[in-house]
């Protein structure tokens, strides 16, 4: 029985190898054309200069708007937070309404995120370091999880929660 299956397998394999293939049609490469050179702008009149100047100012203000590194979190008072992982630790930066860096208005923050390598959650305190709050615990990849942040005001036992955030972190 085994030899019969072996012979049938060899016959099927040989027939597949000796089967005729359909010839492949080759396509000639497309002709290349000269590069497209943009036309020179038409002469501007005073009215078009005023319009283009206004557009340029609007575009300049859009381009001049600072970019907050990491994930941006909007606060209720109109300011922003920038959350990122730097050197394996969380870094929480504070920005005003114009997205300019400012000193933190809280003393510290706590962070909690799921532990992908074991039971329970990871927790870290973010303490003041320069003009930002920096975490004290390494954040192991993958960096895709819900992060719970609590901003704290005060020291020790007298610390009170000022704000809470739930961030879908994608680092």
N, C-alpha and C positions, 0 to 999 in steps of 0.2 A: 504494500500500500504506500509506503514511504517512497519507494523508488518511482512509482507511478506519479506521485505528486511532484517529485523532483523533475521528471521528464516533462511534465506539463508546464512546470515553471520555466524550464529552459526553453521550451518551444515558444511560450508567450514572450519571454524576454528577447529571444532572437528575432521574433516577428516585429517587436517594437523597435529594435535597433535597425532592422533592415527596411523599415517602412520608408516610403518616399516622402520627402519633405517638400513643402511648397516653396518655390523660389521667392526670395525676399527682393522686393523692388527697392532700388536705391533712389533716393531723392537728391537731385542736384542742389547744391547750396544756393541760397538766394543771392541775387546780385546786390552788392553793397552800393549805396548811394552816397553822395557827398553829404557831410554833416550839415544839419540845419543851423543856419546862422540867424539869430533873432534880428528883426528889423529895427532900425533906429527909431526912437520915439519921435512923434510929430512935434512940431514947434508948439510951445505952450503959450496960451494967452493968459492975461492976468487973472481971469476968472478960474481957469483950470489950475493955475498955480495956487490960488487960495484953497480950492477944493483938495488938491493933492497935499498941500501943507497941513490941512486939518486932518486928512487921513493919515499922514505921516506922524502927526502928534498922537493920534489915537493908537496907531500901531506901536509907536515908541513907548507909550505908557503900558501897553499890553506886554511888550517885550521887557520892559524895565521891572515888571512885577517880580519880586524875588520868588525863588522856588524853595520850598521847605524840603530838606532831605528826608528820605524815608516816607512813612505814611503820615498824612496830615489828618489831625483830629481837630474838629471845630469845637470850641468851648461855648458855653451859654453866654458868657460876657463879651463875645465877639472876638476873642483872641484865639490863637491856634497853638497846638502842640505838634511837635515833630517826633515820631517814634521810629527808631531804627536799631539794628543790632550792629554794634561796633566792637570789634575785638572779642566777639562771642558773648557780650553782655548788652542788655537793653540800655539805650540812651534816650532820654526824654528831654527834648529841647522846648523852650517856651518862646512864643512869637506874639507880637502885638497885632492889631487889626490890619496893619499895612504889611504884615509878614516880615517885620524886622525883628531880629533877635533881642530878647529882653531877659532880665534876671527872673528866676522862678519866684512866683508869689506864694509858694507852699514850701514847707520844710523838707518833706520827703514824700515818697509814693510807694505803694506796695503793688506787686504784680503777681498774678496767678495764671498758670496755663497748664494744660493737660500734659502728663508725663507719657510720652510715646514708648518709653523703654521699661515701664514698670507700673506698679500700682500707685494710685493717688495722683495728686497734682504737684507741680513744681511751684515754689514760691520764692520771691526775691524782694528785697527792699532796695529801692532806688534812692540813694543819698546824694546830697549836694556835692558836685565836683565841678568847680569853675562856674559856668553859666548854665549848667544842665544837671539833670538827675541821672546818675549812672547806677546800674544794677550791680549786685554783688555775687550773682550766680551765673554760671555758664549756661547758655541756651543751646541745647543740642538740636541739630537738624533732624527731621525736616521742619522747616520754619513755616508751617501752614497750620494754624490753630486759632481758636478764640482766646484772646488775652483779656483778662479782667484787671483793670487798673483802678486804684483808689488813691486819690490825692489827699495827703494828710497835712494838717496844720498843727503845730505844737510839738513838744518834745515828750518822750517817755509815756507815762500813763495818761497824761493830759492831752495827747494827740487826738484830734477829732477829724473825721472824714469830711472833706470839703466837697469833692466831686467824685463820681464813679463813671467809668467808661467800660464798654465791652467793644473790643476792636477785633475784627476779623483779620488777623495778622497774616501777611503774605510777604515774608522776607526773603 
